Amino acid sequence: MTTFRSDIDRLSSLIRAGRSAIAIVTHEEKEAVELVSTAAMMLGRQVREWSSTLGVREGLLAVSTPVPDTENAAAGLHHLATNHAQDICLVLDAGAHLADARKLRALRDLITQAGAREGCVILVEHDASALPAVVRSHATPFDLTLPCDDDLRDLVRATVQRAHRRSPLTIELTKPELETLVAGLRGLTRRQATLVVQSTFADDRRLDASDLAVATAEKRRMLHSDGLLEFVEAPATLDDIGGLERLKGWLRHRERAFDADAKSFGIEPPRGVLLLGVQGAGKSLSAKAIATAWKRPLLRLDPGALYDRYVGESERRLRDCLRQAEAMAPIILWIDEIEKGFASAASQSTDGGLSQRMFGTLLTWMQEHRAPVFLVATANNIDALPPELLRKGRFDEIFFVDLPCDAARRVIFEIHLRRRSRDPKTFDLDQLVALSAGYSGAEIEQAIVSALHTAFGSRATLTTEHILTALRESPPLSVTMRERIADLRAWAKTRCVAAD
């Protein structure tokens, strides 16, 4: 069954159950209107639609004459309550008008009349916060389901066929390449997926394997625009990451845990890890290492971007993000500095319980989700973490990412020198490793960058001495925050697995 058909059945069930008001919050208004019209036709019901531009009109006809003088929300909603409360009343973007008491009263009257006459008011809004609390309390929320793989295959074919009728296209996609394209469209709405497909052949009227990268880039642009989920580039191989040997071994042992035969062997797919550690020591790099080892896309969720001043909107944003992540699976979902997003959940709440509700939503999802989404959470401040997050069984493992040892620092120097077109063999790595004790990977990289600027400014060749000078002039965090790091290490000693 396609997701659109499933949505029709869910919406029809709500209407048959006598729900007097249903709220669909989405940016995909066209899809929502089509869904309501299809469900109404299946139920043999009439649809009356109101918008502030057209007023009240017949909702099942592509072109219909609006009722005169019903563009005003109060007049239009009153007309529906008086003449069409027994029908399905589709109301578009009413929320922006409801600060006016008279218009709010008209909507409440319409909902009351619809309940009394077995009608239904369906509110389509782009922003849930636009609806007053009294309306939200009467309206059943309804979420549009993102398209599944079968939907996306049909969408690709339909989009290509439609474009080919307008102007001939050259199609050279193998079946595996089509499946790669479909997998790349996961997590997008139908409208977004259509735009991505159209972008692949817009310039040359050709669709082939080279366009898969175009589709990926366009999808990333769309996801970045909402500021909630962000694609993150991961290193090509684990050899590009210095240290973290124990974490790398853990990843290699679980690489096949997502295969089809793993479950029959008695293995459940791993669900997530928590990475604690010293700031700058490589927790972000560890998240990228997981994506690299398992060859999965890495998406970062910024919990700070979820918070909204309107009641209920922050929780909805989090649910939407998690639902989108599931639709895009298999992926690695990275929540960076998780303690900042849910800090108030660990103490007496000062935000009206919002952080605790958000944290509860996340914990419920962690416990119940079935899609292959592997959660990677990173944290710097142990004290700010809610105790429930550290409970055994919440994550598959809790790793402590400490400052790199001698061998790891040597590899880190080699990686960053090689990345900047320098041969590590021309540097005294023994000296560099000895002087950099207590430095994080990020601090080592910055020392090399600083040394490069010094050498470039003096028109000299980069030498070991330039890097040694940069290290001496910039003391590491392990010196400036010695006591705090010592406390962190003591806490982690019996509670975490060392990543290296």
N, C-alpha and C positions, 0 to 999 in steps of 0.2 A: 504494500500500500504506500502511495506517495504521501509526503508530509502534508501537501495541500489537501488531499482527500481526508487525511486524518484530522486536519484542522476543521474541515467542513463538518465532519461527524461530531467533533467536540462542541463546535458552536451550535449545531442543530440540537444536540442533547440539552444544552443550557436553555435554549429557547423553548424546547418542549417541556422542560422542567418548570417553566413559569417564571424564570428570572426576569424581573421587571427592568433591570438595567445591567448592561455589560460594558466594560471599559477596555478598549484596545489601545494601548500606548505603543506607537511605532512611528518610525520615519517613512515607512512603506505604506502610505495612504492608499495608493492605487491597488495594492495587493489586498489590503483590508477591505476596501469597497467591493472588490471582486469576490472575496470570500463571503461577505454578507449577502451579496446578490445571489450567489450560487446556492448558499444554504437556504435562502428564502424560496427560491424556485423549487428546491427539493421538498420543502415543507408545504408548498402551495400557498405561500403567504405574500402579501403585498408589501412593498418597501416604499416608504416616503423619506426623502433625503432633504436635510437642511444644511445650507452653508450661508455665510454672510454675504457672499457675492451673488448667489442665485436665488436665495430664499428657499421656500418649500417647493419640491417638484417630485414627479414620479421617479422612483429610484431604479427601476428595472429597465427603463428605456434609455438608449444612448442619447437621444434628443427628446426633450419634453419641455412643455411650456411651464415656466415657474408660476406659482400663485402670486399675483400682484401684491406688493407692499408687505412681503414677509421676510425681507432681507434683515431687518432688525431682529435681534435675537429674541426679545420679549414677544414681538408680534409673531414671529415664526414658530416659536415653541408653544405659544398659546394656541395658534392655529392647529398644530399637531395634536395638542391635548384635547381640543374641542372636536376635531373631525377625524383623527386617524390614530387614536390611542390603542385601537385594537390591532393595528398593523405593526410591522417592524419599522421603527423610526430611527433612521441613520443620521446622527448629528455630528457634523464635522467641525472640529476646533471651536467648540462652545466655550472651553475653559477661559479663553482670553476675554470673554464678555461677562464672566460671572462675578466680577468684583462689584457689579451693579446689582443691588438687592432685588430690583424688579425682575431682572433677567434670571437671577438665581431662583427666585420664586417660581417663575414660569417653568424652568427645568424641573424643579421639584414637583410641581403640579403635574407635569407630563409623566414623570416616573410613577407618581401615585395613580394616575388614570390608567397608565399602561398595566400596572399591577392588577387593577380592578377589572380590566377588560381583556385580559390574557394577551396583551401586546408586549412589546419589548423595545426598550430604548438602547441603542448601541452607540456609545460615544467613542469616536475615533480622535485621539489626541496625539500630538508629537511630544508632549511633555506632561508627565503624570502630575507634576506639582501645580499645573494650571487648574486642576479640579479641586474645589474646596473639600474640606474634610467631610462635610455632611453628604456630599455627592459620592465621594469614594466609599463611604460607609455603606451605601446602598448598591454600589455597582460591583459586579463580579469581575475581577481582573481576567483578561484573556490575552495570552501571549501567542504571537505568530511563530510557528516552528520554522527553523532554518531548513533549507532543502537538503534532502539526503542524496546519496550518490546516484541513485536511479533518477531522481529529479534533475540533478545536474547534468547527467548524460543526455536526457531529453532536452534540457535547456540548450546545451551546446549544439545539438543537432538542429533544433528549431531556429536558433540564432544564425547558424551558418546557412541553412536553407533559405531563410528569409532574406539574408544579405545576398545570397547567390541569385535569387530571383531579380533583385534590383540591378545587380552588376556581377558578372561571372567571377567566381573565386576559384583558385587552385588549392585543392586540399590534398596534403600529403602527410597524413598522420597514421602511424601504425596503431593497432589496438592498445599495446602497452603505453604508447605516448598519449593516447586519448585518456587512459586511466590516470596517467600522471597529471594531465590537465585537470581532470575531474577532482583528483585529490587536492590539487592546488586551489580549487574553488571552494573547498569546505570552509564553513564558517561565515560565508557571505550570504546576503539576502539574494533573492532571485534578480532583483534589479541590479545589484552590485555585480553579481556573477555575469549577467548579460553584458554589462559595460566592459568587464574584463575581457570577455570573449571577443567583443567587437574591437577592442584595442589591439588584439593580436593580428588582425588582418586589415586594419584601417589604412595603413600606409601603402602596402604593396599588393593588397587583394590576394594574399597568400597565407595559408595556415599550415605550418610544418613544425618540426621539432625545435627549430630555432626560436619559435614564438613562445615556448614554455617559459623561458626567462622573462619575456615581456609580460606574461600573465602574472608571474610571481612578483615582479616589480610593481605592477599596477595594484595588485592585492595589498602589498605592503603599504603603498601610498594611501589606500582607502582605510586600512586599519590605523595608521598613524594619525589620520585626520580626527579621530574621535578621542585621541589622547589616553585611552585606557589600556589597550593591548598594543605592544610594539614588537616587531620582529627584531631579533638580535643575531648578528653574524657570529658564528662560532668558528674556532680554529679548524683547519682542514684535517689535522690528525692530532692524536694525543702527544706526539713528539714535539708539537709546538707549545706544550705546557710543561714547565719545569716543576719537579717535585710531585707531591700528591700521590705517591706510589700506592699507598694502601687504598685510597679512593679509586684509583685506576683499576686496581685488582678487583675491588668490589664490583665495579661496573662491568668488567670483562666477564666475571662469573655470572652476571645476570643479563648479559646481552641477548641470550636466546630465550629469556623468560617470557617474552611477548609472542613467541612462535605458537602456532596452532597446536603443536603436540605437547607444549609445556603443561597445559591443564590436565591432560590425560596422564601425565607423569606425576601429578599431584602438586604442581606448582601454581600458585596464584601470581599474577603479574605484580611487580613492585609498584607501590603507590606514591612514594615520595621520600625525600630526605630533608633534614634540617641541618644547615651548615652554620655553625657558630664559630666565632674566632676574632682574632685581632684585626682591627681596621687596616685595610690595605694588604692583608696577608694572602689574598687570593680566593676569597669566597665567590666573587663574581666569575673568576676564571674557572672555579670548580663547577659552577652551573654550566658554563660553556663546555667544559670537559665532558659532562654528561651528554649534552646534545651531540657532541662530536663522536663520542664512543658509540652511541646508539643510532647515529645518523638520523636524527629527528629534528624537525624545526624547533627553535627556541623562541618562545614568546614571553616577554616581560610584562607583568602587571604592576602598575604603580598604584599602591593602595591609597596614597594621598590624593590621587586624581578622582577617586570614587566619591569623595565626600561632597555633599550638596546641602545647602541650607534648608531645603524643604523636607518635611517629615516623610519618610518612606522612600524618597528618591535615591538615597545612597544605597540602601539595601537592594533596590531594583537594579541599580547600575552593577553591583557586585554579582547579582544573579545573572544578569545579561552577559557579563564577562565570562562567568563560569560556563554558562550555556554555550556561548560562542566557542570557548576553548574545547568543550566536548565535541561540538560539531566539526572542529578542525582536526580532531584526533586522527592518528597518533601524534602527540606533540609533547614537548617539555614545557611546563608552565612555571615560570620563575617569578616569585614574589620577593623583590629585593627590599632589605631592611624591613622585614615584616613587623618588627616591634614598633616602628613609627606609625604604621597604619592602624594598629590595634592597641596602642599604648594604654588608653584609658580602661581597656578590658581587664588589665592586670591590677587595677587599683580602684579606689572609690571613684566612680564615674563623675566627671564634671561636664559631660556633654549630653545629659538627659538619657543616658543608657545607649546612645547610638553606637559607640565602639563595641559594646557588649553584644548588641544585636547583630552587628556586622560580623563580629568574631564567631557568634553562634551560627550564622549562615555559612561561614567558611568551614567550621568544624563539621556541620551536618553534611556539607558537600564532600569533604574529605572522607567521611565515613561511608557515604552512600553511593558516590558516583561509580559508574561501571565502565565508562568510556576509557580508552587507554591514554589517559592524561597523567603524566608523571610530574608531581609537584616538587619543586625545589624552592625552599624558603631559606633566606639568608638573614642573619641577625648579628649585630655588634654588641648590643646591650642586654645581657642576661636578665638583669633586674626588671626590665620593662616587658619581658615576655610573660603572658598569662600562663599560670602553672598547667592549665589543661593542655596547652600545646606541647608540653614536655612529657606528658604521660606516655608510658610504654604502649606501643601499638599504634600511636597516632601517626608516626613515621616509621618506615622500614629501618632507618638508622639515623642517628644523630652524630655528625662528624664535627670534630674540632679542627679548624684550620689554623695552625700555629705559624709563627715566623719560619721561613725556610731554613733548613739545615745547610751544612757546608756543601754537600753534594748537590742539593737543590739550587743553591745560590750560584754554583758554577754553571749549571744548565741554564739558569735564568740569564746570566751574563752572556752566555753563548747565543741564546735565542735573540736577545735584544741587539747584540752587536751584528749578528747575521742579518737581522731584519733591516738594519741600516747600512747594509752592504759593506760590512767590515768583517775581516777574517779573524775569528777568535784566537787563532794560533799566533797571531802577531801581538797579542796582549799577554801580560803576566797575570794569568787568572788566579794563581796561588795568592799573590798579593791582594788582588781584588776581593777574593773570597775571605781572606783573613781580616781585612779592614771592614768588610760589610757585615760582620756578625751582628745580629740584632736588627738588620734592615729587612723590610718587607720587599716583596717582588716589585710593588709599585714604586717604592723608594729607590730601588736599584735602577729601574727604568728611568726615573726622573734624574738620577745622577748621570746616567749616560747622555740623556738629552741636554742637561746643563753643560756637560763636558763638550758636547758637539758644538754648542753655541760659543763656548770659549775658544775652541780650536778654530772655528769658522771666522770668528771676529778678529782673531790674530793671524789669519791666513796660514794656519799651521795644520799639520796632519794630526788627527786624533791619536793620542798615546795613552798608555796606562796611567801616566802621571796626571793627565787631565781628569781622568775618572776618579783617581784617588783623591785629588784635590776637591772635587765636587762632593765626594763622600764625607770628607773631613769637615767641610763647610756647612753641611746640612745634617745635624744629628737626627737619628731616627725616632719614631714614635715610641719605641721600646725604652728610650732614655727619658723622654719628656713625660711619658705616662707610665713609668716603671711600676708603681704600686698597683695601679688599676689592672695592668696586664698580668701582674703576678697573681692578683685575686682571681682573674678570669681563668688562668691556667690551673689554679688550685681547684676551682669549681669544676672544671672540665675533666680533671684527671680521673675521677671515678664515675663520671656520668656520660662521657662521650668516647667515640672511637677516633683516634688520631688519623687525620687525612693523609699524613705522610709517615 
